[in-house]
Amino acid sequence: MKPQRSAFRRVMQWIVACGLTLGLVGCGGHYPADPGDSLNRISGGTLRVGISHQPPWTDISSGETDPEGIEVQLIEDYAATINAEVEWQAGGEEELMTLLSGNELDLVIGGLTSQSPWSSDAGLTTSFAESIGVDGSTTQHVMAVQMGENAFMTSLERFLLDQNIEQQVPEEMRP
């Protein structure tokens, strides 16, 4: 009976070893990943950005000229780091979030905060700036990307967190 147990034990060890090997090989992908390949498509291409009017973060009131604002400058600077052109799409938040969900935009900006009602419809970046809201509370500012596009979001977040944004926030809005 002992030889059967020994053989059984060796077969089980072999099965466990094969399972571990296959598991490690399966984990060899690039993480974070973009199911929609956003970062690769955008890099050297076009970054499609939805923008709503929310001064001083975003200002689209000039109509025909390029948008302005803290977040506009951040996105233009980020795009330059990945050799991308920015294509702006102005609209209301609901419209822009629908376009984002439909893969027609890569990013939505417009003074969004971490308390955004869109958190179930989009991936929100980590907070990159703080400001004092009209009610006197401190708000955390974020941007919205397509759900699951984690490589793109990570790239954008790394860029945003390296910026000195506090100096760009108007003094009366600083916490």
N, C-alpha and C positions, 0 to 999 in steps of 0.2 A: 504494500500500500504506500510506503514511503516514496518509491520512484514515481508513482502517479502524482502525488502531491508536489513533488519537485518539478515535474514536467508541467503540471498545471500552473505552478508559480512562475516558471520561466515564460510560459505563453502569456500569462497576465502581465508580467513585467514588460514583455515585448509590445503588447497591445497598448499599455499605458505610455510607453516611450514613443510609439508611433503617434498616438493621440497628441502628446505634448509637442512633438515635432511639427505635426500638421497645424496645431494651434499657433505655434510661433511663426510658421511660414505665413499663415493667414493674417497675422498682425503686422506683416512687413510693409503694408501700404504707407502712403504719406498721410500724416495727420498733422494738423486738421485738414480735412478734405472738403471739396466743393462738389456736391452731386451734379450741379449744373455747370461746373468748370468755370465759374465766374472770374476768378482771379486771372486764370490763363487767358480767357477771352478778352478781358479788360486791358491787361498789360500789353502795351504796344498798340492798343485799339481805342475803343470808345467807352467811357464811363457814363452811363445814362443815369442822370440825377433828377429826381423829382424835387421841386422846391415850392414851398408855400411861404407866404409873406408873414414874417415875424421879426421886425426890427428889434434890436440890432443884430440878431443872429442871421437873418436873411432879409433882403430888401429887393422886391421885384417891382416897386412902384414906378420906376423909370420907364417901364414898358418895353421900348425897342432896344435899349442898351443892355449890356450884360448885367446880371444881378450883382448885388453887393451884399456885404455883411460879413460877420465873423466866420460863420460856417462856410460861406461861399469861398472866402480866401483859403480856409483850411482845405476844402475839397480841391481847389485849383492847385494848391501846393502838393497835396497828396497825389493827384493825377500826374503831376510832373515827375514824382519819384518812381512811378511805374510806367512812365512814357505813354500816358493815355491822354486823349482829348476828352473834354467834358462836353456833354450834350445835355442842356437844361430843358426840363419840362415843367412849366409853372402850372399850378392848380391848387385846389383845396386838398386838405389832408385825406379825406375819404376817397376822392378820385385817385390821388397818388398812391395810396395804399392798395387800391384795387389794381392799378397798373403794376405795382411792385409784386403783388401776389400772382399776377398773370405773366410774370417774367418779361414785362415790357420796360421795367426800370431795374437798376442795380441797387439804388440807394435813394432814400428820402430824407431830406433835411428841412428844417423850418422851426427851430426852437423847441424841438421835441424834448420831453423830460422823461425821467425814469418812471414817472407815474402815468405814462401814456396809455390811453385806452387801446392802443394798437398792439400791445405786447403779445396778444394771442394771434395776431395776423402777420407779424414781422419779427425778425431777430433784432433786438435792440443792443447796440454797442454798450460797452462799459461806459460809465460816466466820464466825460472828458473835461467838464467845466461845471462850476457852480455859480448861481446867481440868486439874488433876492427877488422873489416874486412880488406881485402887487399886494398880496396879503401879508407880506413880511416874512414868509417862510423861505427857507433855503431850498432851491430846486437843483436837481442834478440833470445836466443836459446830455442827451444821447442822440444817436442817428439810427435810422432803420435800414436794414438790409433784408434780402430774401431769406426766409427760413432755411436753415441747413447749410448756407453758403459760408462755412466756418473758416476756410482759408482766407477768403476775401475779408471777412469780418476781423479776423486776427491781424491781417496786414494793416487794415485801416485803423484798428485800435492801437497797434504799436505806434503808428505814425501819430495819432491824436495824443497819446500819452507822452510823447516826446516833445510836444509843443508847449510853449509858455502862453497858454490861452488866458490866464488870469489877467494879464496886463492888457488884453484886448477888450475885456468886459468893462463897460462904462463904470466909473467909480461909484456912482449912486446905486449900481446893481450888485456890487461886490459884497459878499458876506463878511 
